[in-house]
Structure formats: C-alpha cells, structure tokens
Amino acid sequence: MTALLEYKCPCCGGAIEFDAGSQNLKCPYCDTEFDIDTLKSYGTVLEKDREDSFDWSKSKGSEWTEDETLGMIVYSCKSCGGEIIGDNTTAATSCPFCGNPVVLTGQLSGALKPDLVLPFKLDKNAAKEGLMRHISKKPLLPKVFKDQNHIDEIKGIYVPFWLFDADVKASVRFKATRLRSWSDMKYNYTETQYYSVVRGGSVSFENVPADGSTKMPDDLMQSIEPFDISSAVDFKTAYLAGFFADKYDVSADDCIEIANDRIKKSTSDAFADTVDGYASVTPESSTINLTGKGTRYALLPVWILNTTWNGNKYTFAMNGQTGKFVGNLPIDKKAALRWAISLTPVCTVAVYLISLLLRAMGLI
C-alpha cells in the first residue's frame, strides 16, 4: 500500500517544503520555518493511505492498452482531490493542480528505503543563475540563443545513487623514457634511455557513486560530480518535500561493474601521478584486485533545466550541493568559421617555429 505524505504548517495549514537556504522545512504562505526533528514531534505530518489502484477500465473514452498503462500509477491529492500521475519509480512529486508537495512513502519502504540523503544546498534561483553563467562568455554561442531561449522547466530532483566502498591492492608497470641531446661540429645527437617503472600498494575508496536511475544518463551525472558525501544525513522523508525524487530502477549488482571500472581507473591514475622525472610514461600492465567493503543507497540533489531554442530542446544539469553546471550548447557556425580563419596565421607561424626547433634538434 502506497501512502501520500503531506507536511502541513501547524500555524496556517499550508503545505510546507524543504528550504535549501535554511536547511529547514518552510511554509511558503506564512514564512514560518520548522526544524525537521521538531516538526516531527508536533505530530503535524498527515499520512493518509492511498486509494486503491486506479481502475483504467472504468475511465471514459477509449480503452487503455496494457502497454499504455504499464508502470503508470495514479494518486489522489488529499488537498484538492486532483489526480497525480506517476510511474513505479516516482518517490516524491507535486500536485499539478494545487502545487502541494507529496512524498509517496510506499515507494521508499522496505528494501527500497534510502540509507542517506544529501540535502539541497542551492535553490531554484541558483539554478537559473547557473544557466546564465554557463552561457556567458561563450564566443561561439549564437547571440540569439542568449536572447531568445526560454526555460521550459526547472526540477529539483533527488537522484538515486549507489555508493560503494572498496579496498584495492594493485601493481602497475610503466614504460618510461628519458632523453639526452647534444651536438658537435657535424651532428646532432639524441640518446633515449628506457626504464621499467613499477608501482604497487594499497588504496581505500569510499562512497564511489554509481547512478541508479535509467532516466538519468550516466555521463551527465558523472559530469556534475563530485558530491561531498560527508554532508549526507540519515534519510528522512521531510527532505523530499518540495522536490521530485525517484527510487532506483538499476540494482546495486548491476552498478558494480561501473563502480569497479571507476575505481580501477582512479587507482591507475593515482599510481601514474607518482612517476615523474621522465620524458614519457606509458602504462604496460596492471594487476588490480578489489575487495568490496559495503554498499549504501543514497539520494543526491540535482537540478535539471530544460530550455528550448530554434525548435530544439537543450537539457542542463546542476549539482544541487556545489553548483557545478553542465550541458551542451548550440554553435554559431559562422562565428566558428570566422574564429578558425582568425587563428590560421597564428597556427602557421607556430608550425613554422616548431619545424625549425625539430630541425635544430636533428629530429627531422
């Protein structure tokens, strides 16, 4: 049984939501703020059982097919009676009619309940400002995009992540070179010395994140990292009030390979950083053994912005804790051509100087 959980202001009865600025629950009507634990002690949380699943066969109009209703769930808003449509991963949303935030507690119960939640630190205005900063000082961005694009939608979403801890024992071998050059009256000489460099040791990793939602592209979520997981708190549904949230639909087992690949790459990079003093360093072989120490399920804050321009839709994401902003932008082809032409003389001179240097070293 899924329940609708609405947080009501004990002062005016309005629907309250989590405020990123104050890190408290706040009523948008009377501006009263409530500490999450204190509000819980008031007993003002209204938890009401969800009505029986909606019977699509009784709806008017043509009948729904099985494919069309697969995964769709309809709830009734307890404030205005409006229907809230979600899917089987929706954990928090808002009523499209009255705007009241609701948490679908049944979606988070049992084995699906998160261990941690990282509260939003930045609000919707910060997300808008992030977009403006992102598109500013972009010489190849069409000017009309800055003037004519409009934000269709801004959503604060708690995205499900799996956090992995692991111990690593590794041995990595690199091929390295050193160069020595000199010349006499007749010739230029270059001596190349080759080295086999081995690095080994142990590394511990904590809170390596892997996106647990198929709705969020993995590359987009990785682009807004890192998240400071040390600021995460034990999960409470109150943090979801006023935001959207999904439960995971990719299991921890299915995310292990992604996490392991990230851990292995980070280990190799860390060992490579210790090899210095050489002209070149190339990895040759590695043995990396991982031992998993634990897995946690967490909800991490992400702002998603959708903007439309020239008939195309552009999606941006911002880390709701740090403000790191990513997203693709259109390119003014004419401006790009002018920019390339302006660089041609500079590149020509650079190529000429490099060729002279290589000749002097006897490399060409």
C-alpha positions, 0 to 999 in steps of 0.5 A: 500500500502506497501512502501520500505524505503531506507536511502541513504548517501547524500555524496556517495549514499550508503545505510546507517544503524543504528550504535549501537556504535554511536547511529547514522545512518552510511554509511558503504562505506564512514564512514560518520555518520548522526544524525537521526533528521538531516538526516531527514531534508536533505530530503535524505530518498527515499520512493518509493511505492511498486509494486503491489502484486506479481502475483504467477500465472504468475511465471514459473514452477509449480503452487503455492498452496494457502497454499504455498503462504499464508502470503508470500509477495514479494518486489522489491529492488529499488537498484538492482531490486532483489526480497525480500521475506517476510511474513505479519509480516516482518517490516524491512529486507535486500536485499539478493542480494545487502545487502541494508537495507529496512524498509517496512513502510506499515507494521508499519502504522496505528494501527500497528505503534510502540509507542517506540523503544529501540535502539541497544546498542551492535553490531554484534561483541558483539554478537559473543563475547557473544557466546564465553563467554557463552561457556567458562568455561563450564566443561561439554561442549564437547571440540569439540563443542568449536572447531568445531561449526560454526555460521550459522547466526547472526540477529539483530532483533527488537522484538515486545513487549507489555508493560503494566502498572498496579496498584495492591492492594493485601493481602497475608497470610503466614504460618510461623514457628519458632523453639526452641531446647534444651536438658537435661540429657535424651532428646532432645527437639524441640518446633515449634511455628506457626504464621499467617503472613499477608501482604497487600498494594499497588504496581505500575508496569510499562512497564511489557513486554509481547512478541508479536511475535509467532516466538519468544518463550516466555521463551527465551525472558523472559530469556534475560530480563530485558530491561531498558525501560527508554532508549526507544525513540519515534519510528522512522523508521531510527532505523530499518535500518540495522536490521530485525524487525517484527510487532506483530502477538499476540494482546495486549488482548491476552498478558494480561493474561501473563502480569497479571500472571507476575505481580501477581507473582512479587507482591507475591514475593515482599510481601514474601521478607518482612517476615523474622525472621522465620524458614519457610514461606509458602504462604496460600492465596492471594487476588490480584486485578489489575487495568490496567493503559495503554498499549504501543507497543514497539520494543526491540533489540535482537540478535539471533545466530544460530550455528550448531554442530554434525548435530544439530542446537543450537539457542542463544539469546542476549539482544541487550541493556545489553548483557545478553546471553542465550541458551542451550548447548550440554553435554559431557556425559562422562565428566558428568559421570566422574564429578558425580563419582568425587563428590560421596565421597564428597556427602557421607561424607556430608550425613554422617555429616548431619545424625549425626547433625539430630541425635544430634538434636533428629530429627531422 
